[in-house]
Amino acid sequence: MKTISGALLLFLFCVCEAGTDIHFQLSIDHHQNPEEHENPQPENPGPVATTTPEPHAGYGPYPIKLLVMNSIENTPNNTYCIEVAYRGVLIGAMRRIEMAYNNFTFTYSEHLDYGPYLENVNGLAGNATEHTYWQILGTTEDGTIKPTDVGIGCYIPKRNEQVYLKYTSY
Ligand code: B12
């Protein structure tokens, strides 16, 4: 019995020791070679990993178009092209257009629940008594043009999408 428990103790001791060794070895590997992690010659950085920007992939900016039209008066349409941040909201694209073009302006009011309400585009304002407003339309993947179900503060134009601001009546 004594021999068996002695052998068992010896076995357990070896297992624990082996375990300790393995752990120690791992921690030595992790810390003992700082050269692997730090550049020993900062003046000679060696090959630097570069990333090639891919225009049709990833999270980079993309172009959209904004077409301003008037369905009540016969005035010419205006189209504006702009690069927007990846999944940026329409109001951001409109601000960028305002900065890039000298013939685009807009104003909005803040609704408590729905955020920015587009009031005026290029000096022309919607009017509740005349039942006019600026309608926002987007283009779906299959090319259908339809009113967005959210306002300029929430709508996210897709890559290359044509968005419409249409002065109309209700
Ligand atoms: C009537 C109505 C309109 C009328 C409002 C004019 C009027 N004097 O009645 C008109 C036709 C102008 C309109 C326009 C739009 N609307 Co609307 N509208 C409604 C509707 C059916 C009722 C609102 C209402 O009378 N509430 C009762 C009153 C007492 O409350 P109120 O807070 O004072 O109401 C005001 C606001 O709702 C505001 N309003 C109306 N629509 C929108 C949209 C946005 C984005 C904002 C900020 C404010 C706003 O106008 C109301 C009158 O002043 C609601 C749906 C609903 N059942 O609530 C959708 C609703 C509010 N509209 C909506 C949308 C998306 C729009 C448009 C963006 C549609 C488009 N693609 O063009 C445009 C706004 C464009 C812009 N210029 O910014 C969404 C808003 C969702 C969201 N999270 O953004 C709703 C909830 C309908 C939906 N899709 O589910 N709308």
Boltz pocket constraint, residues with backbone or C-beta under 6 A from the ligand:
constraints:
  - pocket:
      binder: B
      contacts: [[A, 109], [A, 110], [A, 111], [A, 113], [A, 114], [A, 115], [A, 116], [A, 117], [A, 118], [A, 119], [A, 128], [A, 132], [A, 133], [A, 134], [A, 135], [A, 136], [A, 137], [A, 147], [A, 148], [A, 149], [A, 150], [A, 151], [A, 152], [A, 154], [A, 170]]
      max_distance: 6.0
